[in-house]
Amino acid sequence: MSHSQSGHRAPATVSISLEGQRTGDAGMEEFRTQVPTWVPDLEEEETDPWALPQLKASGLSWKELNWAGRLRCVVIGVLKGLALLGLLYLFICSLDILSSAFQLLSSKVAGDIFRDNVVLSNPVAGLVIGVLVTVLVQSSSTSSSIVVSMVASKLLTVQASVPIIMGVNVGTSITSTLVSMAQSGARDEFRRAFGGSAVHSIFNWMTVLVMLPLEIAARALERLSGLVVGAFTLNPGEQAPDILKVLTQPLTHLIVQLDSKAISDSATGNVTKSLIKQWCVTKEEMTVETMPVKNISECSMQLCFPCGAQLCQERNVTSTVNVQPCHHLFVGSSLTDLAIGFILLAGSLLTLCSGLVLIVRLLNSILRGQIAQVIRKVINAEFPFPFGWLSGYLAIVVGAIMTFVVQSSSVFTAAIVPLMGVGVISMERAYPLFLGSNVGTTTTALLAALASPSDMLLSAVQVSLIHLFFNMAGILLWYMVPLLRLPIPLAKKFGNVTARYRWVAGVYLLFSFFLIPLAVFGLSVAGGVVLAAVGGPLLGLLALVILINLMQRHHPTWLPQCLRSWAFLPLWLHSLQPWDHVITSCCKCCPQAQDPPADPTVKEAHCFENPVVLASHRL
């Protein structure tokens, strides 16, 4: 018996066993029918989409190969490894060029934002300014150096710098989110990659939601960092070696070089003509110049001498002399910083996206069979009972050390996300690695602060300690107690949504790092009263929606009948399906994820176990 229903997809053949009455020799009657594919899955067992996939090797095993086949495998493996290292090198260099491009495009804007002391006096405005500036310059180190320079120059108080440092910590997570977009072509890979980048952002935002009110009320981080700085005698030291810069500078310095002090000078009011570095070798010369004395009290008669109708004296003047010009593409260029920034932005984004796609494909090719199993077991290994809880803390230490070695949290987190996508690192292991990366980037900033000049030393160290204590507080809040590791389930839910609706990832990126911070910044400029009048009701409504959702899931009987579901609202207010229809119909060129091929084998089920089948067919 077979039939089909119009308006649905092609039906799939399903074998159904029907237990009937015994009539003569008939004990069991089996027949086949056509069941449309819109019927829910007939098998009860559900696979976990976050479980690491099976990485199976294709072809013959090592033992089955002859000597020529083994030699061929070794040569191909070495070539793939070298190609992977080369692509990683280009990826890191493209991140450096991307950061330079954003600095050229937004340095003046960043300086103007930081100089607005009226806005910075508002803690919420300081938070979103830290997010915006870090997104604009694509470097948490640059944003932190601006804050340090302003605090040392007395243009910004330590109290006002704390929310900005929190925003810097949030803004730096945009890099891993951008990297995850390269795996949007495959549904399960994108689920894991975007969920991994989201867990980093969610952790930072949740830590801000707890620590910012505490800082406003008690100034906890400011006072703690002040006590630590006051307890030690600090002397200026040497700059910590930047291992990653040593490796990437031979290539990046051939493309462009920027003045490292230009953005800080812009923030403190020293206007510079261009950020493009023209002279790479300079030296200081001491000259003696005759200077007129405006007031006789400035010198004694022994040091001054008459020159014309007034007194003069000789003074030593230190001047900087240019010795050797730089050698990069834009030396002596007549293009403006804005034009050069757009050129570098286009080139770095093209290289970054191409490199990421190639890295993901190469990882999928390399991480197969025994190699993948060994790497996965090492990274996701757990200590034996009862010391299994130490595994996560060891991952935090490893993340901090690796970030310290590469001197960049953006590079480390951007390397973790593709590995999560291909199924080598689990969410539970990537989470402590991200937390360790947050700590590692503050230790490098702290060592850099210790090398500051004596007039900036205390301010630089205190700002670095605030950054360190903020991330340590986040670990105490959202990792120490296993039940409070809320960023993991939240990131998984978010990853499931983005895997089904790919455009949600772009909306999240646009709203969380651009539109919402810009809106809050605009309200802050209007004044604290306007910000409270608009933001207060919106936050209250958001908290109410979250509370109702929690009660609908756990205690629905506590709610009135009408609030036990959101069905009373229009569909577009409680479902993404209408929005998905509109967006996908307007954007036909958007890439569609490739689902794994369906199993061609015939499914078998028993009628008495599948009432859905019985209800949809006349047997």
N, C-alpha and C positions, 0 to 999 in steps of 0.2 A: 504494500500500500504506500503510495507516495503522492504528495501534492506539494505545491509551493504557494507562497503568498506574494502577491505583487507589491512592489514598493520596497522590498528588502533585498539584501544581497543574495548571491547564489547560495542555495542551501547546501549543507554538508551532509554526507552520508553517515548515519549513526546506527550501530547495531543495538537493538533493544531486545532483551530477553523477558518474556512475559510468562509468569507462573500461572497456569490455568487450572481448571478442574480436571480431575482424572476422568476421562471418557475413553474406555477401552485401553488401548496401548498409549494414548496421548498423555504423557506426564508433564512435559515442558514443550511449549510451542515457541519457536523463535522466528522472528520475522525482521525485516529491515524496512526502515522508513526514512523519509527525508525530513530533517529538522533544520529550520533556518538558523543561521549563525547568530542571530540576535538573541537567541535563548541563552541564559547564563551558563557558565561552564558546568558541565555535568559532574566533574570530579570535585570532591570536597576539599582536597588538599590544595593550599595556595602557596606559591613560592614567594619568598621574601625578596622584593626588588633591591634591597640594600645588601643582600648576601653577596659575597665576592664570587664572581663567575668562575666557572671551570675553565682553566687555561690549558687546553689540550694541544699536544704537538701534532703536527701533520707530517706525513711521510714515514720513513723507516726510522727505527730507533738506532742509537749509537752502536749497539752490539750487532745489529743486522747489516751495517754498512761495511764495505770493504775499505782498504787503505786509501783508495782514491776518493771515495765518498767522504771519509772522515777528514781528509786534507781539505777537500772542498768546503765542508762545514766549518772547519777552523778558519779558513781564509775569509769566508763570508761573514762569520761572526766577528772577526777582527775588523773587517771593513765597516760593518754596521756599528760597532762600538766607536770607531773613529768618526764615522758620520754623525753619530749621536753627540759626541763631544763637540764636534764642529758646530752643529746646530745649536747646542746649548750656549756655546760661546757667542754666536751671532744673536741668540735670544737675549743674552745678558747685555751685549753691546747695544742692541736695539732699545732695550729698556733705558739705558743711560742716555742715548740720543733722544728718546721720547721725553725724558725728564728735562733735558736741555731745551727741547722745543717748547714745552709748556712754560718753562721759565722765561724764555724769550717772549712768548705771547702774553704772559700775565704778570711779569715782574712788577711793572708799574702799578697795576691794579692791586696786587698783593701789598705793595708798599703803602698805597693810599688807604687800603682797608685797615692795616695795622696802625696807621697814624691817627685813626679816628678814636680819640680817647673817650669821647662821650658814649660811643657805642660799646667800647671795650669794658666800660664800667658795669655793663649788664652781663651777669654770668652766662645766661642763655645765649646772648649774642656772641660772647667770647667763644662758646662751644661751637656754634655753627661757623664762625669765622675760621676757627682752627680746621674744621672739616673742609670748608671751601678753599682755603689757601693750600692745604695739602693736596686736594684734588687738582687744583690749578697748576701747581709746580711739580706734582707727581713725585714728591720726595719729602718724607717725614724729617729727614736730617736737615734739609733746607729750612723747613718751617720752624723746627726747633732752634736752629741757629738765628733766625729772625727774632724769635722770642727772647733768646739769650742776649742778643745785641740790644734790644729795646730795654730789657730789665737792667743791663749794665749801664746803659745811657740814661737811666732814670726817667725814660719815657713811658715805662710800664712797670707797675708794681708787681711784686711776687704774687699777691692775692689775685690780681687780675689775670696773671699768666696761667693759673691752674686750669680754668675751663678751656683755655686755648690748647693746652697740652692734651687735655682729654679729647678735644676735637681732632687734634693731629693724630692721635692713636686710632680714631675711628676712620679718618680719611685715608690712611695708608692701606686699608683693606680693599680699596677699589681695584688695586692691581690684580689680585687673585680673582676678583669677580670678572674683570675683563678677559683674563686668561681662560676662564671656564667657558666663555662663549665659543672658543674654537672647537669644542666637542659637542655643539648643538645638533650636529647631523645625526647622531645615534641616540636614541631615547634613553637607554639605560646608562650609557656613558655620561650623557649630559645630566642625568639625575644625580649621579654620584659626584661629578665635578662641580656642578653648581651648588649642590648641598654642602660640599666641603668648603667652598668659598663663602657660602652664607653662614656657616657655623662660626667663622672668624668674625664676620660683621655683627652677628647676633650677640656673640660674647662681648664685643666692645660696647655695643649699645646698651646691653643689660647692665654692664658695669657702670656706664655713665649714669643710667637711671637711678642707681643706688648711691654712687659716690658724689654726684653733683649736688643733690640736696644736702648730703652730709657735709660737704665742703662749704656750702652757703651758710649752713647753720652753725658749724663748729670749727671751720677752717682746719680740718684734721690733717690733710696732706701738707699744707703750708707750715703748720706748727711742727709736725713730725720731721719734715726736711730741715727746718730751721734748727731744731735740737741736734740733729745729726751733724750738720755743718758746723755748729758752734762747739761740738765736742771734739773736733779734730783741728790740728794746725795744718793748713793746706799751703803748699808751695807749688808754683807753676812747674810742670814737668814737660816731657816730650810727647809729641803727637804719636798716638798708636798707629802702627803700620796698617795700611789699608790694602789687604791682599788682593781683593777683587779689582781695585783700581789699578794695581800694578799690572794685572793681566789684561785688562780691557783698554787701558790708555793708549797702547801702541796703535790701536785701530781707531778708537773714538777721537783721539787728538788729531788724527789726520782729517777728520770730517769737520769738527768744530771744537772750539775751546771757549769757555765762559769765565769771566772774572768771578771768583768765588765770593768776593765781598760786595758785589754790586747790588744784590737784592737786599742785603742787610743795610747797606748805605741808603738805599731807596726808602727802606722802612724808617730809618732814623732821620730822614730829611735831606741827606746828601744826594742831590740829583746827579746822576751819571748820564753821559750822552748815549752810551751803548754798552750792552753786556758782552759783546764780542771782544775777546781778548786779542789785542794786536801785538803786544810785546811780551815775550815769555821770559826774558832774562833782563832784569833791572838791577841797578845798584844805587846805593845812597852816597852822595858826595857832600862834603862839608865845605862851605864857602863862607867868606867874611864879607858882609855887606854893611854899608854905612846907612844907618837908620836915623831919621830925625826924631828928636825927643819932644813930645807934645807937652810934657809937664816936667819942670825942673826937679820935682821930687822923685822922679823915676831913676835918677842916677846922681852920683856925687861928682864934684867938679874934676876929680882925678880921672874919671872914666869918660867924661864928655869933653867935646871940643867944639869951638865955634865953627859953623859952616854957613857963611852968608849972614843972614839976619837971625838965625836960630842956632840952637845947640844940636849936635849930632853925637852918635856913639857907634862903635863897631860891634856887631853881633854875629855870632856863628849861626848860619842858616843851613839846615839839612834839606837837600833836594834829591828827588829821584830821577835818575838818568836812564833812559832806555838804551839797552845794549844790543839785544838780539831780537828780531821779530819772530813771531810764531809761524808755524808752517801748517796751515790747514786750509780747507777749501774757501773759507770766507774772509781770509785776511785781505784787508784793503778793499773789500767789496762795497759797492755803492748802494746795495740793498739795505733797507731798514731792518731793524730787529724783528718787526712784525712779519715782513716778507720771508726772512730767513727762517723764522719760527714755523710758518706754514709749510715751507719746503721740507724742513726736517720732520715735521709732524706727519706729512704724507709718506715720506720715505720710511720713517721708523715704523709707522703703523703697517705699511705693506710688508716690510721685513718681519715684523713681529707676528702678524697673522700667518704669513707663509711659513715661517719657522715653526710656529705652534702646530700647524696642520701636519707638517712633515715629522715633527717630533712625536706627535700622537700616533701617526701611522708606523713610524719606526719602532716605537715602544710596543705597539700591537704585534709587530713582526718579531721583535726580540724576545718579549716576555711570553714565551710559550713553553709548555712541557716542564722539564726538570728545572730549568733556570728560573722560570716564574715561580715554581713551587718553593724553591730555596729562598728566593728574595722575599716572597710573601711570608714564609715562616719566620725569617729573621726579623722583618720589620714588625710583624704582628705577634711576635712571640710573647708568651706570658710566663711569669715565674710560677713554679709549682706551688700548690697549696701548702701552707696558708699565706704565702708571700706574693700572691697574684696582684695585690693592690699596689705593689712597688713598680709594676711594669709601666703604668701611666706616668709616675713621677720620673722614672728613668727616661721616658720619651720627652718629658719637659726639659730635662737636663740636656738631652741630645739636641733638641730643637734650639736651645739657647746657645750651645757650643757651635752648631753649624751656622747659625746666624752671625755669631761673633767671627767665625772664620771667613765667611763671604762678605761680612760687613754690610749686609743689606737684608732686611726682613722681607722686602718685596720680592727679591730674587728667590729666597728660600720658599716662601709661601706659593709663589708662582710655579715652582718646580714640584711642589707637593700635589697641586690640583690635577695636573694631567695624570699623575700616578694613581690618584683616586679614581679618575675616570676610566682608566683601563682595567681597574680592579686589582691593583697590587696593594694598596693601602686602604684599610677600612676606616669608616668614619670615627669609630671609637679610638683608633690609634692616631688619626690625623689631628683630632681635637687637642690632645696634649702637646703634639708637635707645634701646632699654631700658638699655643700658650707659651711654650718655650721660646718661640721666635719673638713674641712680644717682649719677653724678658731680655733676650739676647740683644735686641736692637737698643734697649736702654743702657745696657752695659757698654756698648761701643760709644754711645753718646756720652756716657759718664767719663770714659777714658779720654774722649776728645775734650770734654769740659776741663779735665785736670790739666790739659796742656794750654789752657787759655791764658792770656796775659794777666798780670796780678790785679789790675783794676777791674777785670771781668770774672775773676776766678770764682769768688763766692756766689755770684749770681748764676753763673753757668752751672756750677755743681748743684746748687739748690734746685734749679729747674730740671736738671737731669734726674735728681733724686725724686722729685715729684712724679716724673714719668715712670720711674722704676716702682715706686710705692703704689701708684695707681694700678699697674699691671699685677703686682703681687696681691693687692686687695681683690682684684678680679679672680685670681686663682683661688684665694681663700673662700670667696663667695660661691663660685660656680664650678669648683672642681673638688675641693676637699671632701665634701659630703656627696656620695654617689647619687643620692636622691635629688640633689640640687644641680645636677649636670643638665639643666634644662636646655641649653643651646643645641644639644645633640638631637632630641626629639623634635624641637622646633625646626631645625635645619632639614631634617628628614621630611617633615610635612611640607616644607617649602619646596624641597627638591621634587617631591611627588607632583606638586601643582605645576612647577615649571616644566617637568617632563611631559605633562599632558598638554599644557598651554605654553608653547615656547616663547611667546611674546611677553609673558609675565616677567621674564628675566630682564628684558629691556626696560619695562615699566619700573621694575624695582630699582634698577641702576639709575634711571633718570630721576625718580622721585627721591630716593634715599640719599643720593649724593649731590643732587643739583637743585631740584625744584623746591623741596621742603626746606633745605638750608637757606636758599635764596629768599623764600617767603618769610622765614623767621628773621632773617637779616633785615628785610624791608620793614617788618613790623617793629623791630628793635630801633631802627632809625626813626620811626614815627614816635617812639617813646615807650617807656615801660608800662604805662597805663594802657596804651593801645595793644601792646603785646599780651598783657594779662587779660584784657577784655575779649580778645579774639581767641587766643590760645587756650585760656581756661575752659570755656565751654566745649571746645573741640576735644581737649584731653579728657574732660569728664564724660563726654559721649563715647569716646574710645574705651575708657575704663568700663563703662556700663555694658557695652557690646561684648567685651571680653568676659565680664562676669556672667552675663546671660548665656554665652556660649558654654562656659564651664558648667553652669547649672543644667543646661540642656543635656549635656553629655553625662554628668554624674548624678544629679538629683533633679530630674525633670518634674517630679511630683511637687516640688517646692514652688514651682512657677504656675501662674495662671494658665488656663487651657490655651489661650491665644498666643502665649509666649513660649510654648513648648517646641515650636518650630518657627522658622522665618517664612512660612508659606503665605502669611497674610500680606507680605510685602510684594511689590512687583518683582518679576523674575530677575531683572537686570540688577536689582539691589542685593540679591543673596545668591547669585550664581554667575559664574564666569562664562557660561555657555553662550548667552546672547552676545557678549563682548567678543568672544572668540569668533563667532560667525561674522561679525562686522569687520573685525581686524583682518581675518584671513581672506575675506572677500575683497577687501581694499588692497591687500598686499599679496598678490599672487606670486610675486617673485621671492617671497620669504622661503628659506630652505625648510623642507619638511623632514622630520626625523625618520630614519629608516628602522622600522620594527623588525625584530628577528623573524625569519620565515616560519610560517605555520607548519605544524607537524602534519605531514600528509597521511599518517596512519589513521585508520578508522577507529573512532572512539566507540567504546562499548559501555552500556549502562543498563540497569534494570529498571523497569517501569515503576516498581513499587518503591524504588529509592529516589525517583525523580518525578515528583508531582508536577513540576513545571512542564515536562514533556507531555504528561497525561492531559493537563489542562489545555494545552495548545493544539492537540490533535484528537480527532475522533478515531478511536481504535475499534 
